[in-house]
Amino acid sequence: MKIKPLSDRVVLKSLENEEKTVSGIVLPGASKEKPQLAEVVAVGPGGVVDGNEVKMNVSVGDKVIYSKYAGTEVKIDGEELIIVRQSDILAIAE
């Protein structure tokens, strides 16, 4: 299935965190924090949102840092994705 976000929405795929700490301790799955680094999978067209013109500043393939509790998590074809507003994206990681 293909996702086409509307308005100023962006579809993200979380990038997995390391399972070991810097000192080499292996973290079990339950204790790991939700990653805040993700790859952009799809981008909406932008347009007028809440009376303001929105220009999309991210594109497919960008790696971004997003707000910790932002977005809606969905599972499509066995893959976990997050749909967020562009304003929930804090930075593009290069």
N, C-alpha and C positions, 0 to 999 in steps of 0.2 A: 504494500500500500504506500502511496506517496502522499506526503503532507504538504499542503500549501497554506501557510499562515496568512491571516487577514490583518489589515491595517498595520500597526506598528509592532506586531508580534514577531518573535524570533524563536525558532526551534533549535534547541541545544542538545548535544549528546555529551554527557559527563565523561571526563577523562579520569581514569582510575588513578588513585593515589598509590604511592609506594606502600607495600605491606610491611616494610621494616622501618624502624626509626633510624636516625643517624648513627646511633650507637649499636645497631644491629639487632634490636629486639623486634621479634615478629609480633604484629598486632592481629588479634583475632577480629573477624568480621564485625562483631557487635560493637567493638570499641572504636572503630574507625569513624571519623567525622565525614559528613557528606562533602564531597569535593566541590570546590567553587570554581574550578577550571573546567571549561567545556569547549567543544568544537561546534561551530555554527553549521547546522545541517540545512536549514531553509530560512529565508528572510521574506517578510511581508512587503507589500508595495509602498508602505508609508502613506502619505496623504494627510488629510485634515483629521486630527484627533483632539477631541475636547476643545474645538475652536482654534487650535494651533496647527500650523503646517509642520509636518514631521518629515524630515529627510533621513533616510536610512543610512547609517554610518558604518554598518558592518556588512560583510558579504560571506557567502558560503565558503567554508574552509578556514575562516578566521578562528584563532584560539582566543577565548575571552574569559574574563573573570566577572562573575555575576554575584548579586546580593545573596547572602546565605539562605534566607527563607523566601526567596522570590519564586514565582512561577507555579505552574501546574504540572505535576508529573503524570505522564501517560505511558502506556506500554503498547507498542505497535509492532506486530510481527516478531514478538519476543524481545524487542529492543526497548530499553527504557529511555525516554526522551523527556525534556523539560521545555515547556512553552512559556516564555517570559516576554514582557514588554521591553522594547529597546532601552527604556529609561532604567530598567533593572540591571543592565550591563554596565559595569563600572569601568572596565578597561579592556583594550585589545592587547594580548600578550604576544610579543614578538620574539 
